[in-house]
Amino acid sequence: MTDEKWNDIQQNIKSLIGQNNYVNWISPLGFNGVFDGVALFDVPTNFLGNYVDQNFGDLL
C-alpha cells in the first residue's frame, strides 16, 4: 500500500468515526507497510494500539 492509499483510507475512516475519534486514536498511528495482507502500524503506546485494535481494527 502506498502513502497515497493510506491517506485515502484515513479520510474514509475520519468520515466514519468522526473528527475527535480520528484525532485521538487514528492520527497517532504510523503506517509501517503491509505484510501477508495485514496492515502494520507503529503505535506510541500499547494502550493506544490495543484500543485501536479492539475498536477500529475492522476499519483498518
BAVEXLO-278648 format. One record per atom (N, C-alpha, C): z, x, y; atom name. Coordinates in Angstrom, 1 decimal, decimal comma. Layout:
<nodes>
       w       u       v  name
       Z       X       Y    CA
...
</nodes>
This chain:
<nodes>
       w       u       v  name
     0,0     0,8    -1,2     N
     0,0     0,0     0,0    CA
     0,0     0,9     1,2     C
    -0,8     0,5     2,2     N
    -0,8     1,3     3,4    CA
     0,2     0,8     4,4     C
     0,4     1,6     5,5     N
     1,4     1,2     6,5    CA
     0,9     0,0     7,2     C
    -0,4    -0,1     7,4     N
    -1,0    -1,3     8,0    CA
    -0,7    -2,6     7,2     C
    -0,8    -2,5     5,9     N
    -0,5    -3,6     5,0    CA
     1,0    -3,9     5,1     C
     1,9    -2,9     5,1     N
     3,3    -3,1     5,3    CA
     3,6    -3,8     6,6     C
     2,9    -3,4     7,7     N
     3,1    -4,1     8,9    CA
     2,7    -5,6     8,9     C
     1,7    -5,9     8,2     N
     1,3    -7,3     8,0    CA
     2,3    -8,1     7,2     C
     2,8    -7,4     6,1     N
     3,9    -8,1     5,3    CA
     5,1    -8,3     6,1     C
     5,5    -7,4     7,0     N
     6,7    -7,5     7,8    CA
     6,5    -8,7     8,8     C
     5,3    -8,9     9,3     N
     5,1   -10,0    10,2    CA
     5,2   -11,4     9,5     C
     4,7   -11,4     8,3     N
     4,8   -12,6     7,5    CA
     6,3   -12,9     7,1     C
     7,0   -11,9     6,7     N
     8,4   -12,1     6,4    CA
     9,2   -12,6     7,6     C
     8,9   -12,0     8,8     N
     9,6   -12,4    10,0    CA
     9,3   -13,9    10,3     C
     8,1   -14,3    10,1     N
     7,8   -15,8    10,3    CA
     8,6   -16,7     9,3     C
     8,9   -16,2     8,1     N
     9,5   -17,0     7,1    CA
    11,0   -17,0     7,3     C
    11,6   -15,9     7,7     N
    13,1   -15,8     7,7    CA
    13,7   -15,8     9,1     C
    12,9   -15,7    10,1     N
    13,4   -15,7    11,5    CA
    13,6   -14,4    12,1     C
    13,6   -14,3    13,4     N
    13,8   -13,0    14,1    CA
    15,1   -12,4    13,8     C
    16,2   -13,1    13,8     N
    17,5   -12,5    13,6    CA
    17,7   -11,9    12,2     C
    17,3   -12,6    11,2     N
    17,4   -12,1     9,9    CA
    16,5   -10,9     9,7     C
    15,3   -11,0    10,3     N
    14,4    -9,9    10,2    CA
    15,0    -8,6    10,8     C
    15,5    -8,7    12,0     N
    16,0    -7,6    12,7    CA
    17,2    -7,0    12,0     C
    18,1    -7,8    11,5     N
    19,3    -7,4    10,8    CA
    19,1    -6,8     9,4     C
    18,1    -7,4     8,7     N
    18,0    -7,0     7,3    CA
    16,7    -6,3     6,9     C
    15,6    -6,6     7,5     N
    14,3    -6,1     7,0    CA
    13,9    -4,9     7,9     C
    14,1    -4,9     9,2     N
    13,6    -3,8    10,0    CA
    14,3    -2,5     9,7     C
    15,5    -2,5     9,2     N
    16,1    -1,1     8,9    CA
    15,5    -0,5     7,7     C
    14,7    -1,2     6,9     N
    14,1    -0,7     5,7    CA
    13,0     0,3     6,0     C
    12,9     1,4     5,3     N
    11,9     2,3     5,4    CA
    10,9     2,2     4,2     C
     9,7     1,8     4,4     N
     8,8     1,7     3,3    CA
     8,5     3,1     2,7     C
     8,6     3,2     1,4     N
     8,5     4,5     0,8    CA
     7,4     4,5    -0,3     C
     6,5     3,5    -0,3     N
     5,4     3,5    -1,3    CA
     5,6     2,5    -2,4     C
     4,6     2,5    -3,3     N
     4,6     1,6    -4,4    CA
     4,5     2,5    -5,7     C
     5,4     2,1    -6,7     N
     5,4     2,8    -8,0    CA
     5,3     1,8    -9,1     C
     4,3     1,9    -9,9     N
     4,2     0,9   -11,0    CA
     4,2    -0,6   -10,5     C
     3,6    -0,8    -9,4     N
     3,5    -2,2    -8,9    CA
     4,8    -2,7    -8,2     C
     5,7    -1,8    -8,0     N
     7,0    -2,1    -7,3    CA
     7,1    -1,4    -6,0     C
     7,3    -2,1    -4,9     N
     7,5    -1,5    -3,6    CA
     8,9    -0,8    -3,5     C
     8,9     0,4    -3,0     N
    10,1     1,2    -2,9    CA
    10,5     1,3    -1,4     C
    11,8     1,2    -1,1     N
    12,2     1,3     0,3    CA
    13,4     2,2     0,4     C
    13,5     2,9     1,5     N
    14,7     3,7     1,9    CA
    15,6     2,7     2,6     C
    16,9     2,7     2,3     N
    17,8     1,8     3,0    CA
    19,0     2,7     3,5     C
    19,5     2,3     4,7     N
    20,5     3,1     5,3    CA
    21,9     3,0     4,6     C
    22,2     1,9     3,9     N
    23,4     1,8     3,2    CA
    23,2     1,0     1,9     C
    24,0     1,2     0,9     N
    24,0     0,4    -0,3    CA
    24,2    -1,1    -0,1     C
    25,1    -1,4     0,8     N
    25,3    -2,8     1,1    CA
    24,1    -3,5     1,6     C
    23,4    -2,8     2,5     N
    22,1    -3,4     3,1    CA
    21,1    -3,6     1,9     C
    20,9    -2,6     1,1     N
    20,0    -2,6     0,0    CA
    20,3    -3,7    -1,0     C
    21,6    -3,9    -1,3     N
    22,0    -4,9    -2,2    CA
    21,7    -6,3    -1,6     C
    22,1    -6,5    -0,3     N
    21,9    -7,8     0,3    CA
    20,4    -8,1     0,4     C
    19,6    -7,2     0,8     N
    18,2    -7,5     0,9    CA
    17,6    -7,8    -0,5     C
    18,0    -7,1    -1,5     N
    17,5    -7,3    -2,9    CA
    17,9    -8,7    -3,3     C
    19,1    -9,1    -3,1     N
    19,6   -10,4    -3,5    CA
    19,0   -11,6    -2,7     C
    18,8   -11,4    -1,4     N
    18,4   -12,5    -0,6    CA
    17,0   -12,5    -0,2     C
    16,3   -11,4    -0,2     N
    14,9   -11,3     0,2    CA
    14,0   -10,6    -0,8     C
    14,6   -10,2    -1,9     N
    13,8    -9,5    -2,9    CA
    12,5   -10,2    -3,3     C
    12,5   -11,5    -3,5     N
    11,3   -12,2    -3,9    CA
    10,2   -12,1    -2,8     C
    10,6   -12,0    -1,6     N
     9,6   -11,9    -0,5    CA
     9,0   -10,6    -0,4     C
     9,7    -9,6    -0,8     N
     9,2    -8,2    -0,8    CA
     8,4    -7,8    -2,0     C
</nodes>
